Amino acid sequence: MPLKTVQLAFTPANKLFSPVEHVQLLAPFVVIRNKEVNITAVVLPIQPRTVTYFWWLGNNTEPLITLDGSISYTFRSEGMHTITVQVSAANTILQDTKSIAVKEFFKSLLLSFSPNLDEFNPDIPEWRQDVGRVIKKALLQVCDFPGEQLLVAVFPGVPTAAELFLLPNKNQSEGRKKSEDALEQTSSTIVNALNQNLVEFELKPGVRVIVYNTQLTLAPLVDSSPRHNSSAMLMLLSVVFLGLAVFLIYKFKRKIPWINIYAEVNQEKEQEMIGSVGQSDSTPKITLSEFTTSKELMEKELDARVKRGVGNACESTREIPNCTSV
């Protein structure tokens, strides 16, 4: 019987998985100095093969090498810092770079936009950077604030959203308190302009986009007027005080005089009621069956009369002597 020849084909291991096509570095735009932050590298497509990450952080001359796509890092000095991550998988090496502003303190606002902006959002980094510059220009028209201290970062995805950062002056010789007050005042000015729909920009001829404060646009159907807020606060305080009063009365009821008097009066009334019930229980009970009817009374009376008549007859016979006995 002739033997059949079987051919086996082996696929190289590097072809079992699709190569890395994209890497995106996720990190905050502004961080606080000496505060730990999380930095993540997202690799697409997601695959089970081993991926090596090379992290270039700040002014470090050598990278930090990990097998995990997320690290924690603390920036020690203020200023603009550049972060670069290189991803190595098989024969593919990709990288992404991001700039982070490190400050002692800052002020931020969340921004949203009219829905027509989403129709032109291709969700690419270059488009987000261009729109961020346009938004920054529109904001500088409604506030007197240095442009180098204002940063706008547009988030990936749809619906389009962004975050506005107000950074303190590099020269803080005037004092931190004064710088914080200046940021707070500028933030209030921008919020008022956003609430009045005064911040807008032209995306293309005939297409104008309005910038909103996200806190107002997340729930447009909710009335955030002070009147409703104050009534809700009063209701909440009333519930809290009522609960506190019930708790105090329950805990300290033995120390409150009028509660003790009320308790003693109730106790005396209960004892009187119990005593009266006990007395009523000690009295003899007569049932209806013990009462005689009128017929029985007549029969008893007749029997008594008959007995009395017979007795009288006997007595009379004893007193009158018989003639025969004489």
C-alpha positions in Angstrom: 0.0 0.0 0.0 1.6 3.3 -1.1 2.2 5.9 1.6 0.8 9.4 1.2 3.0 12.4 1.6 1.7 15.0 3.9 3.1 18.6 3.7 3.0 20.8 6.8 3.2 24.5 6.4 4.4 26.6 9.4 3.5 30.2 9.7 6.1 32.5 11.3 5.2 33.7 14.7 5.5 37.3 13.7 2.6 36.8 11.2 0.1 35.4 13.7 -0.7 38.8 15.0 -1.3 42.0 13.1 1.4 44.6 13.5 1.1 47.7 15.6 -0.6 50.4 13.5 -1.1 53.3 15.9 0.0 54.5 19.3 -1.6 57.4 21.3 -0.2 59.0 24.3 -2.8 60.0 27.0 -1.6 62.5 29.6 -3.1 65.6 31.3 -2.3 69.0 29.6 -1.5 70.8 32.8 -0.3 69.2 36.1 0.7 70.4 39.5 4.4 70.3 40.4 5.4 67.5 42.8 2.1 65.7 42.3 2.0 62.2 40.8 0.2 61.9 37.5 -0.7 58.9 35.3 0.5 58.6 31.7 -0.9 55.9 29.4 0.0 54.7 25.9 -2.8 53.2 23.9 -1.7 50.7 21.2 -4.0 49.8 18.3 -4.9 47.2 17.3 -5.0 45.5 20.8 -3.1 42.3 20.6 -1.7 39.7 23.1 1.8 39.8 21.8 4.6 41.4 23.9 5.0 45.1 23.5 7.9 47.1 24.9 7.4 50.7 25.9 10.3 53.2 26.0 9.3 56.4 28.0 11.3 59.6 27.6 10.2 61.9 30.4 11.3 65.4 31.0 15.0 66.0 30.6 16.0 62.4 31.3 18.8 61.2 29.0 17.8 57.5 29.2 14.3 56.1 28.7 12.3 54.2 31.2 11.6 50.7 29.8 8.4 48.9 30.7 6.1 46.1 29.5 3.0 47.9 30.7 1.3 50.7 28.8 0.8 52.9 31.9 3.2 54.6 34.3 3.1 57.2 37.1 5.5 60.1 37.2 6.1 63.2 39.3 7.4 66.4 37.7 9.8 68.3 40.0 10.2 71.6 38.2 7.8 74.1 36.6 7.6 74.8 32.9 6.8 73.0 29.7 7.9 69.3 29.6 7.9 67.0 26.7 6.9 63.3 27.0 7.7 60.7 24.3 6.7 57.1 24.2 8.2 54.6 21.8 6.4 51.3 21.2 8.3 48.3 19.9 6.5 45.2 18.7 8.3 42.6 16.5 9.8 44.7 13.7 7.5 47.7 14.2 8.4 50.8 16.2 6.0 53.7 16.6 6.1 56.8 18.9 3.9 59.6 20.1 4.9 62.9 21.8 3.0 65.2 24.1 3.8 68.5 25.9 2.7 69.0 29.5 2.7 72.3 31.4 3.8 72.0 35.0 2.6 74.7 37.4 2.2 75.4 41.1 -1.5 76.1 40.6 -3.9 76.9 37.8 -7.6 77.4 36.9 -9.6 75.4 34.4 -13.0 75.4 32.8 -14.7 72.8 30.7 -16.1 73.9 27.3 -18.7 72.5 24.9 -19.8 73.7 21.5 -22.9 74.0 19.4 -23.8 70.7 17.6 -22.8 71.9 14.1 -19.1 71.6 15.1 -19.4 67.8 15.4 -20.4 67.5 11.7 -16.9 68.8 10.7 -14.9 66.9 13.4 -12.6 64.3 11.7 -11.2 63.3 15.1 -7.5 63.7 14.2 -4.8 65.5 16.3 -4.1 68.2 13.6 -7.7 69.3 13.5 -7.9 69.5 17.3 -4.8 71.7 17.4 -6.2 74.1 14.8 -9.6 74.3 16.5 -7.9 74.9 19.9 -6.0 77.9 18.4 -9.2 79.3 17.0 -11.0 78.9 20.4 -8.1 80.6 22.2 -8.3 83.6 19.8 -12.1 83.9 20.4 -11.6 83.8 24.2 -8.9 86.5 24.2 -11.4 88.9 22.6 -13.7 88.8 25.7 -11.0 89.0 28.4 -7.9 91.0 29.1 -5.5 88.1 29.8 -2.0 87.3 28.4 -2.2 84.8 25.5 0.8 82.8 26.7 -1.0 82.1 30.0 -4.1 80.7 28.3 -4.2 77.1 27.0 -7.1 75.4 25.2 -7.0 71.6 24.8 -9.6 69.8 22.6 -10.4 66.3 23.6 -10.6 63.4 21.2 -14.0 62.0 20.1 -17.5 63.3 19.5 -19.3 65.3 20.8 -16.5 67.8 20.7 -15.4 69.1 24.1 -12.4 71.1 25.4 -10.8 72.3 28.5 -9.6 75.9 29.1 -6.5 76.4 31.3 -5.6 79.7 32.9 -2.0 79.6 33.9 -0.3 81.9 36.4 2.5 84.3 35.4 6.0 82.8 35.3 7.2 85.7 37.5 5.4 85.2 40.8 7.3 87.8 42.7 4.0 89.6 43.4 2.8 86.7 45.5 0.7 83.6 45.0 -2.4 85.1 46.6 -2.5 87.9 44.1 -1.9 85.5 41.2 -4.7 83.3 42.3 -7.1 86.3 42.6 -6.2 87.4 39.1 -7.0 83.9 37.7 -10.3 83.8 39.6 -11.3 87.2 38.3 -10.4 86.2 34.7 -12.3 82.9 35.1 -15.4 84.8 36.2 -15.2 87.2 33.3 -14.9 84.3 30.8 -17.8 82.4 32.5 -20.1 85.5 32.2 -19.2 85.8 28.5 -19.9 82.1 27.9 -23.2 82.3 29.6 -24.2 85.2 27.4 -23.2 83.4 24.2 -20.6 86.1 23.5 -17.8 83.6 22.6 -18.1 82.3 19.0 -15.9 81.6 16.0 -16.3 81.0 12.3 -15.3 77.4 11.4 -15.8 78.0 7.6 -17.8 80.6 5.6 -21.4 80.4 6.7 -20.7 78.1 9.7 -20.4 79.8 13.1 -19.8 77.8 16.3 -20.9 79.0 19.8 -18.8 78.1 22.8 -20.6 77.2 26.0 -19.7 76.5 29.6 -20.1 72.7 30.0 -21.7 73.1 33.4 -24.7 74.7 31.7 -24.9 72.6 28.6 -24.7 69.2 30.3 -28.2 69.6 31.6 -30.0 72.2 29.6 -33.4 71.3 30.9 -32.5 72.0 34.5 -33.2 75.4 35.8 -30.2 76.5 37.8 -31.6 79.8 39.0 -30.7 80.9 42.6 -34.4 80.7 43.6 -34.6 77.0 43.0 -31.2 76.4 44.5 -32.1 78.3 47.7 -35.5 76.4 48.1 -33.7 73.1 47.6 -31.1 74.1 50.2 -33.8 75.1 52.7 -35.6 71.8 52.2 -32.4 69.9 52.7 -31.6 71.9 55.9 -35.1 71.3 57.2 -34.7 67.5 56.8 -31.4 67.6 58.5 -32.6 69.6 61.5 -35.7 67.4 61.8 -33.5 64.3 61.9 -31.2 65.9 64.4 -34.1 66.8 66.6 -35.5 63.3 66.6 -32.1 61.9 67.4 -31.5 64.3 70.3 -35.0 63.6 71.8 -34.5 59.9 71.5 -31.0 60.0 73.1 -31.7 62.5 75.8 -35.4 61.9 76.5 -34.7 60.9 80.2 -33.1 64.3 80.8 -35.9 66.4 79.4 -38.4 67.4 82.3 -41.6 67.7 80.3 -41.0 64.3 78.7 -40.5 62.7 82.1 -43.8 64.3 83.4 -45.7 63.1 80.4 -44.2 59.6 80.8 -45.2 59.5 84.6 -48.7 60.7 83.9 -49.1 58.0 81.2 -47.7 55.4 83.6 -50.2 56.4 86.4 -53.1 56.2 84.0 -52.0 52.8 82.8 -51.8 51.6 86.4 -55.3 52.9 87.2 -56.7 51.2 84.2 -54.9 47.9 85.1 -56.3 48.2 88.8 -59.9 48.8 87.6 -59.6 45.9 85.3 -58.3 43.7 88.2 -61.2 44.8 90.5 -63.8 44.0 87.8 -62.2 40.6 87.4 -62.5 39.9 91.2 -66.3 40.5 91.4 -68.6 37.5 91.1 -69.8 36.8 87.7 -73.5 35.8 87.1 -74.6 34.2 84.0 -78.0 34.5 82.4 -78.6 30.8 83.1 -78.7 31.5 86.8 -81.7 33.8 86.6 -85.1 32.0 87.0 -88.0 32.5 84.7 -91.5 33.7 85.8 -92.9 30.2 85.4 -90.3 28.7 87.7 -91.1 31.4 90.3 -94.8 30.6 90.2 -94.2 26.9 90.6 -91.9 27.5 93.6 -94.5 29.8 95.2 -97.2 27.2 94.7 -95.1 24.4 96.2 -94.4 26.7 99.2 -98.1 27.3 99.8 -99.0 23.6 99.5 -96.3 22.8 102.1 -97.5 25.5 104.4 -101.2 24.2 104.1 -100.1 20.6 104.9 -98.2 21.8 108.0 -101.1 23.7 109.3 -103.4 20.8 108.9 -101.1 18.6 110.9 -100.9 21.1 113.7 -104.7 21.3 113.9 -105.1 17.6 114.2 -102.7 17.5 117.0 -104.6 20.1 119.0 -108.2 18.7 118.7 -108.6 15.3 120.5 -110.3 12.5 118.7 -113.7 11.3 120.0 -112.6 7.8 120.0 -109.6 8.5 122.2 -111.7 9.9 125.1 
